[in-house]
Amino acid sequence: EIFPIGIDTEDFVRAGQKENQSASVKILRGRPEGFSWIIGVDRLDYSKGLVERFQSFSRLLEAYPAYRGHVTLLQIAPPSRSEVPEYREIRRTLEAESGHINGRFAEFDWVPINYLNKSYTRQDLAGFYQASRIGLVTPLRDGMNLVAKEYVAAQNPQDPGVLVLSRFAGAARELESALIVNPFDFEGVADAIAEGLEMPLEERRSRWAAMMEKLRANTLTTWRDK
């Protein structure tokens, strides 16, 4: 028997509401019309596929030059287990990769990847999720991945963002209305991001509603009771 773990769905719905928003969330929301944030929030871990994600984002900027200057990947990776050499190594790799991509594509008023090695409150994260047109959750392997669920729960029902989700995350078995990708296929991930950025409002709403139904039916409480 499989018991997929849920989140406190309504808690994230509340956290995403406007009146709760901090100064940093307001800055994120204050970007001009036609600009989109893409968000990733992950522990610093090889299984999360962050190096591959950066490469997929680079492929997006190559294949769809119209997005240059109009999308930024906000990658939040709180430091974890910094005493383990492998973690120091992945941190260096990601810093080099983001620096390389930024060096190649950045303009004086735009940076492609905003890579942050720090922690944020759940309240701030919910606001960041809601301000982002794309939630990018592309682990190479993951038992579940609750960020995918948190991203969906925090969305504005009137104008929800699009979840791009790795087929190798357990969450993909529940959230079939996400854009499901293979994180090793950089072109495929880039195309899915572009599809999400262009997706009409009606389709975004219907995909979001289908995922929300799952999240409301299978919360942390129902998981515990099972």
Rosetta blueprint (number, residue, H / E / L):
1 E L
2 I L
3 F L
4 P L
5 I L
6 G L
7 I L
8 D L
9 T H
10 E H
11 D H
12 F H
13 V H
14 R H
15 A H
16 G L
17 Q L
18 K H
19 E H
20 N H
21 Q L
22 S L
23 A H
24 S H
25 V H
26 K H
27 I H
28 L H
29 R H
30 G L
31 R L
32 P L
33 E L
34 G L
35 F L
36 S E
37 W E
38 I E
39 I E
40 G E
41 V E
42 D L
43 R L
44 L L
45 D L
46 Y H
47 S H
48 K H
49 G L
50 L H
51 V H
52 E H
53 R H
54 F H
55 Q H
56 S H
57 F H
58 S H
59 R H
60 L H
61 L H
62 E H
63 A H
64 Y L
65 P H
66 A H
67 Y H
68 R L
69 G L
70 H L
71 V E
72 T E
73 L E
74 L E
75 Q E
76 I E
77 A L
78 P L
79 P L
80 S L
81 R L
82 S L
83 E L
84 V L
85 P H
86 E H
87 Y H
88 R H
89 E H
90 I H
91 R H
92 R H
93 T H
94 L H
95 E H
96 A H
97 E H
98 S H
99 G H
100 H H
101 I H
102 N H
103 G H
104 R H
105 F H
106 A L
107 E E
108 F L
109 D L
110 W E
111 V L
112 P L
113 I E
114 N E
115 Y E
116 L E
117 N L
118 K L
119 S L
120 Y L
121 T L
122 R H
123 Q H
124 D H
125 L H
126 A H
127 G H
128 F H
129 Y H
130 Q H
131 A H
132 S L
133 R L
134 I E
135 G E
136 L E
137 V E
138 T L
139 P L
140 L L
141 R L
142 D E
143 G L
144 M L
145 N L
146 L H
147 V H
148 A H
149 K H
150 E H
151 Y H
152 V H
153 A H
154 A L
155 Q L
156 N L
157 P L
158 Q L
159 D L
160 P L
161 G L
162 V E
163 L E
164 V E
165 L E
166 S E
167 R L
168 F L
169 A E
170 G H
171 A H
172 A H
173 R H
174 E L
175 L L
176 E L
177 S L
178 A L
179 L E
180 I E
181 V E
182 N L
183 P L
184 F L
185 D L
186 F H
187 E H
188 G H
189 V H
190 A H
191 D H
192 A H
193 I H
194 A H
195 E H
196 G H
197 L H
198 E H
199 M L
200 P L
201 L H
202 E H
203 E H
204 R H
205 R H
206 S H
207 R H
208 W H
209 A H
210 A H
211 M H
212 M H
213 E H
214 K H
215 L H
216 R H
217 A H
218 N L
219 T L
220 L H
221 T H
222 T H
223 W H
224 R H
225 D H
226 K L
